[in-house]
Amino acid sequence: MNAARHPRFYRRASGWLDTVPTRATESIKIGCIYPLTGNAGSAGQPAKAAAELAAEIVNAPHPELKDIPLAGAAGAKLELINADHQGNPEVDQNQTLRLITQDKEPRA
């Protein structure tokens, strides 16, 4: 990804990944909530697949992208914690609270 062509993404990613754990054994956990079931399930499945592909790209070594800070470059791996909100705002709120309070994960 060319940072000049995607400055907004690069700013977000670089600011977020400034907090990459220092030890290679640590992972960066991100809570992701999708409508995997229910009326909006058809939209949630592709969104989950896209997030998993993005994490796979970030976790893989890319020597040609040495100027862009990626999690894998620092030895850490992105780990997605997926949850289903079923297209229901109440379930979404409960899942969000669970991720924040119990799992202590930031929500994407």
C-alpha positions in Angstrom: 0.0 0.0 0.0 1.4 3.4 -1.0 1.1 5.7 2.0 1.0 8.7 -0.3 -2.1 7.3 -2.0 -3.8 6.4 1.2 -2.7 9.0 3.8 -5.7 8.6 6.0 -5.3 4.9 6.4 -1.5 5.3 7.0 -2.1 7.9 9.7 -4.6 5.7 11.4 -2.5 2.6 11.2 0.8 4.3 12.1 -0.8 6.0 15.1 -2.4 2.8 16.2 0.6 0.6 15.7 2.8 2.9 17.6 1.6 0.9 20.6 2.7 -2.4 19.2 3.9 -4.7 22.0 7.7 -4.9 22.4 7.9 -8.7 22.7 7.4 -10.9 19.7 5.3 -13.3 21.8 2.6 -10.7 22.4 -0.3 -10.2 20.1 -2.4 -7.2 19.3 -6.0 -8.2 20.0 -8.9 -6.4 18.2 -12.5 -7.0 19.0 -14.7 -7.2 15.9 -18.5 -7.3 16.0 -20.4 -8.3 12.9 -23.9 -9.3 12.0 -23.0 -12.9 11.3 -26.6 -14.2 11.8 -30.0 -12.7 11.5 -31.3 -10.4 8.7 -27.9 -8.7 8.1 -25.9 -11.9 8.2 -25.2 -11.7 4.5 -23.3 -8.4 5.0 -21.4 -9.6 8.1 -19.8 -12.7 6.6 -17.9 -10.7 3.8 -17.0 -8.0 6.4 -15.5 -10.7 8.7 -13.6 -12.3 5.7 -12.2 -8.9 4.8 -11.0 -8.2 8.3 -9.4 -11.7 8.5 -7.7 -11.1 5.2 -6.4 -7.7 6.4 -5.0 -9.3 9.6 -3.4 -12.0 7.5 -1.7 -9.4 5.3 -0.5 -7.5 8.3 0.8 -10.6 10.0 2.7 -11.9 7.0 6.2 -10.6 6.3 6.5 -7.9 3.7 10.1 -6.7 3.3 9.0 -4.4 0.4 6.8 -2.4 2.8 9.6 -1.6 5.2 8.5 2.1 5.5 5.0 1.3 6.6 4.7 0.1 10.2 3.0 -3.3 10.3 2.4 -5.5 13.3 4.3 -8.4 11.9 7.4 -6.2 11.4 7.6 -5.7 15.1 7.2 -9.4 15.8 3.6 -9.1 17.1 0.6 -10.6 15.4 -2.9 -9.2 15.0 -5.5 -11.4 16.6 -9.2 -10.8 15.9 -11.7 -11.5 18.5 -15.0 -12.0 16.6 -18.5 -11.6 17.9 -22.0 -11.7 16.4 -24.4 -9.0 17.1 -27.2 -10.7 15.1 -28.3 -7.4 13.6 -29.7 -6.4 16.9 -28.6 -3.1 18.6 -29.1 -4.6 22.1 -27.0 -7.6 21.4 -24.4 -5.3 19.8 -24.2 -3.2 22.9 -23.9 -6.3 25.1 -21.2 -7.8 22.9 -19.3 -4.4 22.9 -19.5 -4.3 26.7 -18.3 -7.9 27.0 -15.3 -7.2 24.8 -14.4 -4.1 26.7 -15.0 -5.3 30.3 -14.3 -9.0 30.2 -12.0 -9.5 27.3 -10.5 -5.9 27.6 -10.3 -5.6 23.8 -10.6 -2.4 21.7 -13.5 -2.6 19.3 -12.9 -2.1 15.6 
